[in-house]
Amino acid sequence: MLHSGPVQPFYFLGNSTGPWLIKTSTAIIGAPIPEAERVTVSGGIHSPLQEENQWIFKGVVSNHRYTNRDEKESLVAVQEGLNRPQATCAAMILIKKSEAWWELPQDERRAILEQQSEHIKTGMKYLPAIARKLYHSRDLGESIDFITWFEFAPEHEKDFNALVAELRKTREWEFVEREIDIRMVKETV
Amino acid sequence: MLHSGPVQPFYFLGNSTGPWLIKTSTAIIGAPIPEAERVTVSGGIHSPLQEENQWIFKGVVSNHRYTNRDEKESLVAVQEGLNRPQATCAAMILIKKSEAWWELPQDERRAILEQQSEHIKTGMKYLPAIARKLYHSRDLGESIDFITWFEFAPEHEKDFNALVAELRKTREWEFVEREIDIRMVKETV
């Protein structure tokens, strides 16, 4: 049976105690975020304390906004989950899109995202090596619109670099006004 | 220039001091909400106090999820805003849809909502008499998914009744697992 309780947020915390050690934190577009040493991802109902973290970003796993039936079934058939033992590398990409993007009607956002930019198709090419989870932040009043969390084995880092390079050349990315790219390795304290 | 700050929530408060006097509060589907005398709609960053209100529902004005370019332009051309002096009647409809709805891919939700149920087209028939504003609540962790607020003049109450009766007969409504219908008149204390 499907869970039908209220949607719960996930918190992404930049701190000194998390299991993910930050290697690089790069502002690709727009302003950087404060420095932190490590990252914790925490689900649940209790808000984390601001003073214990260099930064906090919040997001929810929500319904798919663009994926159609065929794409969803292809994704589900091929993708793997987070927390695979060999996937000791992670990346966290924070994205804020422009007001011009959000003002577009649904059909035009879909056309830019997939027909023009092949966002879903490009992500699919790198499955199952690059596991991916999308969190929505905009409606929560956050300063960014999306958090995407990726996990992969060290030998697939070059594939991940190719994936983000492909996406950054697309028409969709012309609507991105802030992008932060944080790379991590798993190293439990 | 478009506002580009963070999205702010709106609070819908059931209390004894608001400008909208409740005439009826009806659970159309599922459990009712606690009784209250009046309603306040409050935008902004400060959370209201639980103890001062019989109930609190929170929602955000977000991007359009289904509307295409033609529909959006037709809506913008015809619709009128809230707070018209003659619109002394209001209705607040709280909706929760099933997990089966939220699991559907985007193309199938769109097909049910418009091709099969004519949700957008039906709302359009009653413009500009019935003004409407949609607030999204699901991703905020609320117990309901949507708050829709309507305002109309007393002579259009029969039209509003016809509008909700039409929508409640649709395929889309088979996915509604809770619906509360609150009717109000403006009567500043």
Interface residues (C-beta under 8 A of the other chain):
Chain A: L2 H3 S4 P6 V7 Q8 P9 V60 S62 N63 H64 R65 Y66 T67 N68 R69 E71 K72 S98 E99 A100 W102 E103 P105 Q106 D107 E108 R109 R110 H136 R138 D139 L140 G141 E142 S143
Chain B: L2 H3 S4 P6 V7 Q8 P9 V60 S62 N63 H64 R65 Y66 T67 N68 R69 E71 K72 S98 E99 A100 W102 E103 P105 Q106 D107 E108 R109 R110 H136 R138 D139 L140 G141 E142 S143
